Amino acid sequence: MALNTGSFESILAMIVAVLFAVAGVVNLAGLGAVKRDFARWGYPAWFRLLCGVLELLSAALLLGPPTRVLGLTLAGAIMIGALFTLLRNREPFQHLAPALIFSALVAVTVAVHA
């Protein structure tokens, strides 16, 4: 039985949604390292909370096919901001690698959706 494009897209969207939900919870919880990172990057304390809320919103939008494009758009914007921040601050590869993986998953999901 072959996997159709629609179900593959749904599986990818679910994976991306779970990753963004976890990232959102981590940012909202703001454990020590997360707070230190946002401060080191020069962002105000509230920005971490905004990122967490936007990540959770993106995850929720990805779950429903009617809102998936909006969720992918928001996820892509979040990842552009994250990659910009990490590259601007010359973060080491171990910090950059997860953002690159997230970005690649978003891009593949967009490509499959198209």
NUVEX-946354 format. One record per atom (N, C-alpha, C, O): residue in one letter; x, y, z. Coordinates in steps of 0.001 Angstrom, whole numbers, plus 524288, in hexadecimal, padded with zeros to 5 digits. Layout:
// NUVEX-946354
aXYZ/...
//
This chain:
// NUVEX-946354
m803477FB6380000/m800008000080000/m80373804DB80000/m806A98059380382/a802CB808147FC2E/a805F080CCD7FBA9/a803C5811267FF1B/a7FF0C811A37FFE2/l807538143D8011B/l805D6818BF8044E/l8049681D398009D/l807E681ECB7FD80/n7FFD181F4E800EE/n7FE80823A57FD6B/n800B8828BC7FF83/n80216829238041A/t8011082C987FC1C/t80367831987FD78/t8008C8343F801F2/t80300836AB8054D/g7FB5E833CF80205/g7F8448363B8062E/g7F98C8341580B82/g7FA1D8371180F3B/s7FA0682EF580BF9/s7FB3A82CBE81114/s800E782DC881295/s8021382E858172F/f8047482DDA80EBC/f809EB82F3180FD6/f80A41834C6811DA/f80D16835E481593/e807548384580F5B/e8073183DB58111F/e8051983E0C816AF/e80734840EC819E9/s800F983B20817CD/s7FEB383B3281D0D/s8028B8392E8211F/s802DF83B4A8256E/i805718351B81FC3/i80959832FC82365/i80D9F8370582460/i80F1E837F2828DA/l80F958396B82032/l8139583D7B820D6/l8118E8420982415/l81445843FE82788/a80CC9843B4822F6/a80A8184815825E2/a809FB846BA82BAA/a80AD884A0F82F05/m80894841DD82CD6/m8081D8403983252/m80D718404983505/m80DE3841EE83985/i8117A83E7D8323F/i816C483E888347A/i818748441F8359C/i81A7084548839D5/v817A78478F831D1/v8191A84D1383285/v815E884F78836F7/v817FF8527383A1B/a810E284E2F8373F/a80D8B8504283B6D/a80F8684E8B840C9/a80FBA851AF8446B/v810F6849A484147/v812F7847B88464F/v8180784A85847BA/v818BE84C1E84C34/l81B8A84B1F843F2/l8207884DD2844FE/l81F948537A846A3/l8221B8556584A41/f81C0085622843FD/f81AE785B908456E/f8181A85BE884AAE/f818FB85F9984DA2/a814C98582884BDE/a8122D85824850F7/a816308576C85555/a815F885A1D85950/v819D0853D085494/v81DE6852FB85886/v8213D857E88591D/v8225D8599585D7A/a822D085A37854B2/a825EE85F04854EF/a822F886364857B1/a8253E8665D85AB6/g81DE4863C4856A5/g81AB8867C685933/g81A768670B85F0F/g81AF186ACA86208/v819B286234860B6/v8197E8611286658/v81EC18623D868E4/v81EF78646F86D29/v822FD860C486643/v8283E861D18685F/v82917867B0868F0/v82B158697686CF0/n8279B86AB5864FC/n8284A870668655F/n824D3872C086995/n826848764086C6A/l8200C870E786A0A/l81C908730286E10/l81E5C8718187387/l81DE48749A8772D/a8206B86CC48741D/a8225B86B108793B/a8271D86E4C87ACC/a827E486F7187F66/g82A4086FBD876FC/g82EA68734A877EE/g8328F8716587BEA/g834408746387F47/l8340186C8487B94/l8380C86A9287F1B/l83D0086DC587E52/l83D8E8707887A62/g8408D86D7A88202/g84525870D888228/g847F1871B087D0B/g849128762587BA2/a8491B86D7F87A33/a84C1486E048755C/a8490E8711587140/a84B5C8741D86E50/v843FA8705587105/v840C58731986D28/v840C5878ED86E52/v8417B87C1D86ACB/k83FFC87A518733A/k8401687FDC874B5/k845618824987392/k845B5886A98719A/r8498687F6C874D2/r84ED788172873DA/r84FD48823986E07/r852348861786C71/d84DFE87E8786AD9/d84ECA87F038652D/d84C1E883E086312/d84E8A886EA8603C/f84728884AA86469/f844538893A8626A/f846DE88E4C86447/f847258921786156/a848B888E6186924/a84B618930A86B24/a8508C893E386841/a851D98984D866DE/r8537E88FAA8675A/r8587C8900B8649C/r857B68920C85F0A/r85B0C894D285CF6/w85355890A485CA4/w8523B892658574E/w85028897FA8572B/w84F5B89A25852F4/g84F4989A5085BB6/g84DA189FBE85C00/g847C38A09685BC7/g845FF8A4F285AC7/y844B589C7D85CB1/y83F0A89D0485C88/y83CE489E33861F7/y83F0689C59865DB/p838AE8A14686245/p836348A2498675A/p833A789D4786968/p832A2899A986669/a832A589D1886E74/a8308989868870F6/a82B55896B586E90/a82A598920686E18/w8280889A5B86D0D/w822E78990786AEE/w823418966D86594/w81F98893C3863F6/f8279F89728862CE/f828178950685D88/f8281C88F0885D8D/f8261688C92859F3/r82A6188CBC86196/r82A628870B86227/r824CF885098629C/r82378880FD86062/l82193887DE8657F/l81C1B8865786621/l81928886DB860FC/l816088837885F9E/l81A2688B1A85E22/l817B588BCE8590C/l81931887598555A/l815DE8853B85299/c81E32885F685554/c81FF28819C851FE/c81D2587C948537F/c81B6B879AF85011/g81CAA87B7B85885/g819FF876C685A4B/g81450876AB85895/g81261872A2856D1/v811A587B0F85917/v80C2487B5785782/v80BA387A9885198/v80831877C484FC9/l80F0987D1A84E9E/l80ECE87C91848EB/l81003876F984730/l80DAA875038437A/e813A287471849DA/e814D886EF68489B/e8102B86B73849C2/e80EF1867F9846AB/l80D8E86C5284E26/l808DE8693D84F62/l8047886A5D84B8A/l801A7866CC849F7/l803DD86F4584A06/l7FFEA870B184624/l8010C86E06840EE/l7FD8286BF183E6D/s805EF86E1983F56/s8077786B8283A81/s80635865AF83AC1/s804208637983706/a807768633983F20/a8065285DA583FD2/a8007C85C9A83F4F/a7FEE4858E283CB6/a7FD5785FD7841C3/a7F7A985F1984188/a7F59C85FCD83BF6/a7F24185CD683A35/l7F79E863B383935/l7F5DB864B5833D6/l7F7708604B8301F/l7F4B385F3B82C50/l7FBC985DC383134/l7FDA18597F82DE7/l7FA2A854A982E44/l7FA1F8517182AB1/l7F7538542383275/l7F43984F688334D/l7EF8884EFA82FA9/l7EE0284AA882E33/g7ED3E8535C82E32/g7E8978533382AE8/g7E9E88546782544/g7EC708585982430/p7E8408511D821A4/p7E9548522E81C19/p7E7968579E81A45/p7EA55859FB8171B/p7E324859B681C1E/p7E19085EEA81A43/p7E53D8634C81C10/p7E58C8675F81988/t7E8058627D8206A/t7EB76866958227D/t7F13F86545821CD/t7F4A58681D823AB/r7F255860FC81F23/r7F7C185F2281EAA/r7FB448631081BE6/r7FFBC863CF81D82/v7F95E86594817CD/v7FCA58695A814F8/v7FE2A86DD581896/v802A886F8C8188F/l7FA8186FB681BA7/l7FBB4873DE81F61/l7FFA9871F98236D/l80347874D2824D1/g7FEF986D2A8254F/g802A886AEE8290E/g8081D86A5E826CD/g80BFC86B6F82973/l8086C868AE821E2/l80D7F8682F81F4F/l8100386D8081E6D/l814C286E1781EEE/t80CCB8716081D19/t80ED1876B381C5A/t81112878CA8216E/t8155B87AF982182/l80E2B8781C825A8/l8100A879E182AC4/l814E9876DA82C66/l818A58792982E5C/a814E7871BF82B9E/a8197886E8E82CFF/a81E4087049829E0/a8228F870A282BFB/g81D768715D824D9/g821CD87337821A4/g823ED8786982384/g828AC8792F823AA/a8207A87BF8824F0/a8222988118826EE/a825278807D82C0E/a8291D8831582CE8/i8234187D1482F6B/i825F687C0F83468/i82B70879FF8335D/i82F3387BAA835DB/m82BE18765E82FAF/m830F68740782E98/m834AD877E082C01/m83962877B382CFB/i832AC87B50828BF/i8360987F5C82672/i8383F882C682AD4/i83CE58840282ADE/g834E28844882E7F/g836B188769832F0/g83AA2884808364B/g83E88886BD83800/a8399D87F868373B/a83D3287C6783A74/a8427A87BCC837C6/a8468D87C7E83A3A/l8426787A82832BE/l84757879E582FEE/l84A5A87F0A82FAD/l84F1E87F1C8304C/f847938834D82EC5/f84A148887282EB7/f84CBF88982833F5/f8514188B2E83421/t849EF8888583836/t84C108896983D6C/t850E18861383E61/t854D98880384048/l8508C8811583D11/l854EA87D8683E0F/l859B087EE183AC0/l85E1887EBC83CAB/l858D48802F835D7/l85D3A8819383272/l85F99886D9833F4/l8645D8877D833FD/r85C3588A9A83533/r85E1588FD0836BD/r8617B88F8083B9F/r865458926883C30/n8601588BF383F22/n862F388B628440A/n8672B88736843C8/n8698D885E0847BD/r868138852D83F22/r86C3A8815083E36/r86BF287CC98421B/r86FCE87B3F84486/e8672F87ABF84295/e8666B8765084619/e8692F87182843EB/e869A1870E583F2B/p86B0B86E1B84764/p86DA6869558458F/p869CA865BB842C3/p8650B8662B84367/f86BF68622883FA5/f868B985EC583C6C/f864D385B9C83F98/f8607985AB483DC0/q86638859E384450/q8628A856C38476C/q85DAD859E1848E9/q8599B8579584A0C/h85E0885EF8848EA/h8597A86244849E2/h8568886354844CB/h851C1863E1844C1/l85973863998408D/l8573B864B883B6F/l854A785FED838F2/l850D28607083616/a856BC85B5283A08/a854CF856858378B/a84EF28559783848/a84C498547783470/p84CCF855FF83D06/p847288552683D90/p843ED8590A83A66/p83FE4857A083832/a845AE85DE683A2B/a842D1861DA8371B/a842FA860868314D/a83F248615F82E86/l8475785E7682F75/l847B985CDC829FB/l844248583A828D7/l841BD857F8824AF/i843CA8549582C85/i840548500E82BE0/i83AA3851CA82BDD/i8379C8502382883/f839298551B82F95/f833D38573682FB4/f83293859EB82A88/f82E6B8591782843/s8364085D2D828AE/s8356786019823D5/s834CA85C6A81F35/s8316F85D4481BDF/a837F08586381EF9/a837918549D81ABD/a83258851C881ADA/a82FFE850E6816C0/l830818505A81F7F/l82B6984DC481FE5/l826F58515C81E29/l8234F84FA281B8C/v827448564C81F9B/v8235285A0C81DDE/v8238085A7B817E9/v81F6F85A6281559/a8283185AF5815B5/a828C185B878100A/a826B9856BA80D21/a824208573F8091E/v827E48521980F1F/v8260184D4B80C8F/v8201084D0780CE7/v81D7E84B7E80923/t81DDF84E8081155/t8182F84E6D811E8/t815A88524280E23/t811A38510C80BCB/v817F7856DE80D88/v815FE85AB1809BE/v816428586E80437/v8128B858EC80132/a81AA4855F6802EA/a81B50853C07FDAE/a8175B84F6F7FC93/a8154384F197F842/v8165984C3380067/v8128D847F57FFB0/v80D0584A2F7FF4A/v809C1848237FC69/h80C0184E6180233/h806D4850DB8022F/h8059D853597FCE0/h80126853577FB17/a809A6855737FA6F/a808EB858667F58B/a806FC855217F111/a80638857247ECC4/
//
